[in-house]
Amino acid sequence: MSTLSKTYYIKDVNMINAEKVKIKPNAKKLKVISLFSGCGGMDLGFRGNFDFLDKHFDSNPFNIIFANDIFKQAADMYEDNFDMEVNRQDINDINVNKDMPQDKDVDVILGGFPCQTFSYAGKRKGLSDPRGQLYLQMIRIIDHYKPKMFVAENVDGIRNSRKDRDGQNVNVSALDTILKDFDSHGYNVQYHVLLAADYGVPQMRRRVIIMGIRKDLGDISDEYYPLPTYDETGKITGQKWLTAKDGIDDLWNKVNKTTIPNHTSRDISKAKFYPGRKMQGNNRILSNRPSPTIRAEHHGNIEAHYRTKLDDPNDMNGWRRLSVRECARLQSFPDTYNFTASASSAYKAIGNAVPPVLAWNIARSVYYTLNKL
């Protein structure tokens, strides 16, 4: 960790059990602007009122008044499931005075700015990649609305990405630079790394969650992150991590035999497996662990189900790749969410998304923070 990031990263951040946060009766709806919305994983968590694996996640008092994404198919899916129009402009081209709500009484801005350039699985161009600079557009919109808080999300690799905007290797990370820029625009900021499995998502997905609170309202000591409610053994929290088997086992023999959407033969990649070769997606997930990260770059090479159609588990002829619905389950999307796109686009949108259950926990902690101001 660099010297600068210590300013923003506090090991013992304030935490609150999101499941115990009480929403006041007739609570005022807080206005939210969503940027880089994708198919709406973060937004679904902030909205709440969905079910996942027989558990209900109550409504949250957040009203999303604007959503934007340039990925057409993701925007289509968002509109089909949220019944809300998505702005599809390149965020660089958005005119805040013409293209966005003119009501400037905005409480929260959300933004999972593009992560591919920071990902360990990518080319690691960092801030030298134009995608790595899109957080500046989020800042531009924050400058316009001056919300009480913002929440930004990115991959864990952003902490170790060290290419500056000129492509030079530097001593400070991309995250250091990004945090400093948010700070210079009037927000007390900090970050924390959250593991989705710690919140009831059957997936080992680590994400950097940046929170900022407007400086005239409070400092980082006023911000709360969600307290983990699950752990590997259950000895700490009383609840063990959910495994891939917990998430998807009931779907194995239901291909083309269920009313749950996105679990037909058309929703399963036909990409081949290659015996004896180590390559992306040429393996199966484990049944007794949370799944590995569902990545947008998987596309057709999504991993195989832990079950097999043959007696020999090593015979790849018995394997099948995870369906779109199984990936959605591992990401904690409710079965009512219909990915109305080709399997390829759906895989990508799911891999780009914030798990809704994780987002719900973040939303409750944001509500708790704002309610204390």
C-alpha positions in Angstrom: 0.0 0.0 0.0 1.4 3.4 -0.9 1.8 6.2 1.5 -1.1 8.2 0.0 -3.6 5.4 0.1 -3.2 5.1 3.9 -5.0 8.5 4.1 -8.1 6.9 2.7 -7.9 3.3 3.7 -8.7 2.6 7.3 -8.5 -1.0 8.4 -11.1 -0.5 11.1 -13.7 1.3 9.1 -17.1 2.0 10.7 -19.4 -1.0 10.0 -23.1 -1.6 10.5 -25.1 -4.9 10.1 -27.2 -3.9 7.1 -29.8 -6.5 7.9 -30.5 -4.7 11.2 -30.8 -1.2 9.8 -34.4 -0.1 10.2 -36.0 2.0 7.6 -38.1 4.7 9.1 -41.9 4.4 8.4 -42.8 6.7 5.5 -39.1 7.4 4.9 -38.4 10.1 2.3 -37.2 8.6 -0.9 -33.6 9.6 -1.6 -32.8 10.6 -5.1 -30.1 8.6 -6.9 -28.3 9.1 -10.2 -26.7 5.9 -11.6 -23.8 6.1 -13.9 -22.2 3.1 -15.8 -25.4 1.3 -14.8 -24.9 -1.8 -16.9 -27.9 -4.2 -16.5 -28.6 -2.7 -13.0 -27.0 -4.9 -10.4 -26.1 -2.0 -8.1 -29.4 -0.3 -8.8 -31.4 -3.4 -8.0 -29.6 -3.6 -4.6 -30.4 0.1 -3.9 -34.0 -0.4 -4.9 -34.4 -3.6 -3.0 -37.7 -5.6 -2.8 -36.4 -8.9 -4.4 -35.8 -12.5 -3.4 -32.7 -14.5 -3.6 -32.4 -18.2 -2.5 -35.6 -18.0 -0.5 -34.5 -14.8 1.3 -36.3 -11.6 0.9 -34.5 -8.3 0.6 -36.8 -5.5 1.6 -37.3 -2.3 -0.3 -34.9 0.6 0.2 -35.9 4.3 0.2 -33.9 5.1 -2.9 -35.4 6.5 -6.1 -33.3 6.1 -9.2 -34.0 9.2 -11.3 -31.4 8.7 -14.0 -29.4 5.7 -15.4 -26.8 5.7 -18.1 -24.8 3.0 -20.0 -23.3 2.8 -23.5 -23.6 -1.0 -23.7 -26.8 -1.3 -25.8 -27.8 -4.8 -24.7 -27.2 -4.0 -21.0 -29.4 -0.9 -21.3 -32.1 -3.0 -23.0 -32.1 -5.4 -20.2 -32.2 -2.6 -17.6 -35.2 -1.1 -19.3 -37.0 -4.4 -19.6 -36.5 -5.1 -15.9 -36.7 -1.7 -14.3 -39.4 -0.2 -16.5 -37.2 2.9 -16.8 -35.5 4.6 -19.7 -31.7 4.4 -19.9 -29.6 7.2 -21.3 -27.3 5.5 -23.8 -24.9 8.3 -24.6 -21.1 8.0 -24.2 -20.7 9.6 -20.7 -18.1 12.0 -22.3 -20.9 13.4 -24.4 -23.5 13.9 -21.8 -24.6 17.5 -21.3 -25.6 17.8 -17.7 -27.8 20.8 -18.5 -29.7 19.2 -21.3 -29.5 15.4 -21.0 -29.9 14.9 -17.3 -32.5 15.7 -14.7 -32.6 19.4 -13.9 -33.6 18.8 -10.3 -30.3 19.3 -8.5 -31.5 18.0 -5.2 -29.7 14.6 -5.6 -28.7 12.6 -2.6 -26.5 9.9 -4.0 -24.5 9.2 -7.2 -23.5 5.7 -8.0 -20.9 4.7 -10.5 -19.0 1.5 -11.3 -16.7 3.1 -13.7 -15.0 0.7 -16.2 -12.6 -1.8 -14.6 -11.1 -3.7 -17.5 -8.0 -1.5 -17.7 -7.3 -2.2 -13.9 -8.2 -5.9 -13.9 -5.5 -8.5 -13.2 -7.1 -10.4 -16.2 -6.6 -7.5 -18.5 -3.7 -5.7 -20.2 -3.2 -3.5 -17.1 -2.9 -0.2 -19.0 -4.3 1.6 -15.9 -4.9 5.4 -16.3 -3.3 5.5 -19.7 -6.3 3.7 -21.2 -9.2 6.2 -21.9 -11.5 3.8 -20.1 -9.3 4.3 -17.0 -10.0 8.0 -17.0 -13.8 7.8 -17.1 -14.0 8.3 -13.4 -13.3 12.0 -14.3 -16.7 12.1 -16.0 -18.3 10.8 -12.8 -16.5 13.7 -11.0 -17.8 16.1 -13.6 -21.4 15.0 -12.9 -20.8 15.0 -9.1 -19.5 18.6 -9.5 -22.8 19.6 -11.1 -25.2 18.0 -8.6 -23.1 18.1 -5.4 -24.8 15.0 -3.9 -24.6 14.3 -0.2 -22.7 11.1 -1.0 -21.3 9.1 -3.8 -20.4 5.4 -4.1 -18.0 4.1 -6.7 -17.0 0.5 -7.4 -14.1 -1.2 -9.1 -11.9 -4.3 -9.2 -9.4 -5.0 -6.5 -6.6 -4.7 -9.1 -7.1 -0.9 -9.1 -5.0 -0.8 -5.9 -1.9 -2.1 -7.7 -2.4 -0.5 -11.1 0.6 1.8 -11.5 0.5 3.3 -15.0 -0.2 7.0 -15.1 -2.1 8.8 -17.9 1.1 9.0 -20.0 1.6 5.2 -19.7 4.5 5.6 -17.3 5.0 3.3 -14.3 4.7 5.4 -11.2 5.0 4.9 -7.4 1.4 5.7 -6.6 -1.5 3.4 -7.7 -4.4 4.4 -9.9 -6.6 4.2 -6.8 -4.4 6.8 -5.0 -4.8 9.2 -7.9 -8.5 8.6 -8.1 -9.1 9.1 -4.4 -7.1 12.3 -4.4 -9.1 13.6 -7.3 -12.4 12.9 -5.6 -11.1 14.5 -2.5 -10.0 17.7 -4.3 -13.6 18.1 -5.6 -15.1 18.5 -2.1 -15.6 15.0 -0.7 -14.1 13.2 2.2 -13.3 9.8 0.7 -12.2 6.4 1.8 -12.3 2.9 0.3 -12.7 -0.6 1.6 -12.5 -4.0 -0.1 -15.6 -6.0 0.2 -15.9 -9.7 -0.5 -19.3 -10.7 -1.9 -19.2 -14.1 -0.2 -19.2 -12.2 3.2 -22.7 -11.0 2.4 -24.5 -14.1 1.2 -23.4 -14.1 -2.4 -22.1 -17.6 -3.5 -19.1 -16.1 -5.3 -15.5 -15.1 -4.3 -15.8 -11.6 -5.8 -13.7 -8.8 -4.3 -14.4 -5.2 -5.1 -13.1 -1.9 -4.0 -15.9 0.3 -2.8 -15.2 4.0 -2.6 -17.4 6.2 -0.5 -17.4 9.9 -0.4 -19.3 12.3 1.8 -19.6 16.0 1.0 -17.1 17.9 3.2 -19.7 20.3 4.6 -21.7 17.4 5.9 -19.2 15.1 7.6 -15.9 13.3 7.3 -15.0 9.6 6.9 -15.7 8.9 10.5 -19.4 9.4 9.6 -19.4 6.8 6.8 -20.5 3.2 7.4 -19.7 0.1 5.4 -21.8 -3.1 5.7 -20.6 -5.6 8.3 -19.9 -9.1 7.0 -22.7 -11.5 7.9 -21.2 -14.7 6.5 -17.7 -16.2 6.8 -15.8 -19.2 5.6 -16.6 -21.5 8.6 -19.4 -19.6 10.2 -17.5 -19.4 13.5 -17.3 -15.6 13.3 -20.8 -14.6 12.0 -22.8 -17.7 12.6 -23.4 -18.2 8.9 -21.1 -20.1 6.5 -20.4 -18.8 3.0 -22.9 -20.0 0.5 -21.4 -22.4 -1.9 -21.9 -22.8 -5.7 -24.0 -25.9 -4.8 -26.2 -23.7 -2.6 -26.7 -21.3 -5.5 -27.3 -23.5 -8.5 -27.6 -27.2 -7.7 -31.4 -27.2 -8.2 -31.0 -26.1 -11.8 -28.7 -28.9 -13.1 -31.5 -31.1 -14.6 -33.9 -28.3 -15.5 -32.4 -27.0 -18.7 -35.4 -26.4 -21.0 -37.6 -27.7 -18.1 -38.3 -24.6 -16.0 -40.2 -21.4 -16.2 -37.2 -19.6 -14.7 -35.8 -17.5 -17.6 -32.4 -17.9 -19.2 -31.9 -21.6 -18.5 -32.5 -23.1 -21.9 -30.1 -24.8 -24.3 -29.8 -21.4 -26.0 -28.6 -19.9 -22.8 -25.6 -22.2 -22.5 -22.3 -21.5 -24.3 -21.3 -24.2 -26.9 -17.6 -23.3 -26.6 -15.5 -26.5 -26.7 -13.4 -27.8 -23.9 -9.8 -28.8 -24.7 -8.4 -31.8 -22.7 -4.9 -31.3 -21.3 -4.8 -27.6 -21.9 -4.7 -24.8 -19.3 -6.8 -21.9 -20.6 -9.6 -19.6 -19.6 -12.8 -21.5 -18.9 -11.2 -25.0 -19.4 -12.2 -26.1 -15.9 -15.1 -26.7 -13.6 -16.2 -24.7 -10.6 -16.2 -26.4 -7.2 -19.4 -27.4 -5.6 -18.3 -26.9 -2.0 -16.9 -23.3 -2.3 -18.3 -20.0 -3.5 -17.7 -19.8 -7.3 -14.8 -17.9 -8.7 -15.5 -14.4 -10.0 -17.9 -14.4 -12.9 -16.1 -12.1 -15.4 -17.4 -10.1 -18.3 -14.5 -11.3 -20.4 -15.5 -14.9 -20.1 -18.2 -14.6 -22.8 -18.4 -18.1 -24.3 -15.6 -19.5 -22.2 -17.5 -19.4 -18.9 -16.4 -22.3 -16.6 -18.2 -25.7 -16.5 -20.7 -26.8 -13.9 -19.2 -28.9 -11.1 -21.6 -31.8 -12.1 -21.0 -34.0 -15.1 -23.1 -36.2 -17.4 -20.6 -39.0 -17.3 -19.2 -41.3 -14.6 -15.7 -40.1 -15.1 -15.5 -36.5 -13.8 -12.4 -35.8 -15.8 -14.0 -36.7 -19.1 -14.8 -33.3 -20.6 -17.4 -34.9 -22.9 -19.6 -34.9 -19.9 -19.2 -31.3 -19.0 -21.4 -28.4 -19.8 -20.8 -24.7 -19.3 -22.8 -22.7 -16.8 -26.0 -21.3 -18.2 -26.9 -17.6 -18.1 -29.2 -18.2 -15.2 -26.6 -20.1 -13.2 -24.2 -17.2 -13.7 -27.0 -14.9 -12.6 -27.6 -17.0 -9.5 -23.9 -16.9 -8.6 -24.1 -13.2 -8.9 -27.2 -13.1 -6.6 -29.7 -11.9 -9.3 -33.3 -12.9 -8.5 -34.9 -15.4 -10.7 -37.4 -12.8 -11.7 -34.7 -10.8 -13.6 -34.9 -11.7 -17.2 -31.8 -11.2 -19.3 -33.5 -10.3 -22.5 -30.5 -10.6 -24.8 -28.3 -13.2 -26.5 -26.4 -15.5 -24.2 -23.1 -13.8 -25.1 -24.4 -10.3 -24.2 -26.1 -11.7 -21.1 -22.9 -13.3 -19.9 -21.1 -10.1 -20.4 -23.7 -8.0 -18.6 -23.8 -10.4 -15.6 -20.0 -10.4 -15.4 -19.9 -6.6 -15.3 -22.6 -6.3 -12.7 -22.4 -5.6 -9.0 -24.1 -8.5 -7.1 -27.5 -7.2 -6.1 -27.3 -8.7 -2.6 -23.9 -7.0 -2.0 -25.4 -3.8 -3.4 -28.4 -4.1 -1.0 -26.0 -4.3 1.9 -24.1 -1.3 0.7 -27.4 0.6 0.2 -28.5 0.0 3.7 -25.1 1.2 5.1 -25.5 4.3 2.9 -29.0 4.9 4.2 -27.7 4.5 7.8 -24.9 7.0 7.1 -27.2 9.6 5.6 -29.7 9.2 8.4 -27.1 10.1 10.9 -26.0 13.4 9.3 
